[in-house]
Amino acid sequence: MRGINKVTLVGTLGSDPIIRTASNGAQFANFAVATSEAWQDKQTGEWREHTEWHRIVARAKMAEYVANNLKKGNKVYLEGSLNTRAWTDEQKIERYVTEIRLQTYQRLDTTAMTTPV
């Protein structure tokens, strides 16, 4: 049986996408999306909120689309897959990061901007 690696988020961009070029010439864009949840504390009755930040990476043409169409504060619907990368830093410490590889998005706060599939 094969698994499913699919992430769906609705959130707010925390910064403008930043385009970078890899050593092989491939372009990619990185940005962060915040999702929040609120609940009422059963003991105190106070409202609580928790914000989770998600690292998003867009590659190739998708990097261009997000760089041209998304800005800090935009509300977005995103679909992608989880990807964990590992590398060794300058101090020879192995580091890991889990990101969402963007496959499609839609802006929710203006006229719908949808990426081609």
Secondary structure, DSSP 8 states (H G I E B T S, - for coil): ------EEEEEEESS--EEEE-TTS-EEEEEEEEEEEEEE-TTT--EEEEEEEEEEEEEHHHHHHHHHH--TT-EEEEEEEEEEEEEE-TTS-EEEEEEEEEEEEEESSSS--B---
